[in-house]
Amino acid sequence: MNISHEVELLVEEIKRLGSPNADGQMTVKFGILFNDDRCANIFEALVGTLRAAKKKKIIKFEGELLLQGVHDNVDIVLLQD
């Protein structure tokens, strides 16, 4: 899969699993995204896709790297769709 396509899929999954924050942006916790069965089947390397989307300024989250368990409560915010 190419990275642009994976980022598009990521945007769709954030919309499916997330909810609007106070600013009206869709947001989802990393743990919810990581532990979702559908996401597990779609993304071979979810963390890599998240980093690519962050680099393209499509999403934002605190820190550079998200790890399961440690960062389950980190918000992933959709900046553009």
N, C-alpha and C positions, 0 to 999 in steps of 0.2 A: 504494500500500500504506500502511496506517496503521502508525505507529511501534510500537504494542504487538504487532502481528502480526510485524513484522520482528525485534523483540527476542525473541519466542518462537522464531522460526526460528534466530536467532543462538545461543540456548541449545542447540538441537538440534545445530547444527553444532559447537559447542564440545564437546559430549558425543561426537560422532562422531569428531572429529579429536584430541581431547585425551586426557590420561592423568591418573590421580590423583597429586597431589603428596604430600608427607610428612604433610600434615594431612588427606588423604583428599578434598580438593577437586579437581575437574576443572580442569586447566590446559592451555593451548595457547599456543604462540608466535605472535605477531602475523604473522610471515612465513609460517607454515604456513597460517593462516586466510586471509591476503591472497592467497596464490598458489594456493589450491585452486580448481580449475575449477568445482566445484559452487557454492562460495560466490560466485565471480565472476558466475555466472548468477543467483543469488538476490538478492544485494545490489547495488543501484544505488550506494549510498553507504555502504560498510562502516564507514568511520571515523565517520560520523554516527550509525550504528546503535550502534556501540561506545560513543560518548559518551552517547547516550540511555540505554543499559543501565547505564552507570557512574553516571549521575545518579540512576537508580532503585535503585541499590545492588544490582543483580543480578550485576554483574561488578566486578572491580577490576583496575587496571593502573597502573604508574608513569607520571606525567606527565599532561598534559592532552590532547595530540594525538599520534597515532601516524602516522608517515610510513613508507612502504615503503622498504626498504633501510636507512635509519637506525635504525629501531626493530624490525627483524625478530626480534631475540632477546628482546623484551619479553614477559614472561608475562602472559597474560590469564587471570584466575582466576574461575571460576564460584562465586559466593557462595550463590546459591539457584537452584532449578530448578522 
